[in-house]
């Protein structure tokens, strides 16, 4: 059975591969045999991640790229094709939030800055999925084979308080995933999404933990609504990502949004 999850001969592009979740997925894909192109804006983190994969026996290259810069992304694609081969797997893991798009306690939604809203949508939907998919899926469509995996969020399923722009953007990611799955179902391209629950990372750690390591009020509330009673670890996304990437293991799976959330979505908030 293990052989159906092997990714030998596949070339995977992971945008946002310099982040904790995207990086963990990149490592998992490489561990199962894929050659991995890590895309991101941090040279330091990107090169460190590719070196970590290489040290573990995998194959990975880092490419500095901004997912909102189509021209640069197209140049990066051409370089990847020349150096690693034609991409067959695309993981859209770039995304994030910004402080001024998050409503402070007691703040009014009517005061949410429009430029902050647009910026969050650009990062998570336009640059997070739309542009990279348009750029890299051309190669897959020509070959009539490929897997696109979009990293959505639990907040795209359940509109969480305060992070309203991020929640709406991730909901749009899930909707676009469904559209593309239907659009490309007969053209050899599978399109799915993964919605992580709560995984501590640099961008949200201060919202979840106090300086002494205890839970913040928000962190404690999340744990109280998570049946497994803990936050997730980035490595716990590996199995789902490898499964969706494998043309043998998930050949009849498209248009799905897989929640990896410790049961959070099963609890009424």
Helices and strands as residue ranges (DSSP letters): G 2-5, E 11-15, H 20-31, E 35-40, H 43-55, E 59-64, H 70-83, E 89-92, G 99-101, G 109-111, H 114-121, I 122-130, H 131-143, E 146-151, G 154-156, H 164-184, E 189-196, H 205-208, H 217-224, G 234-237, H 238-245, E 257-260, G 264-266
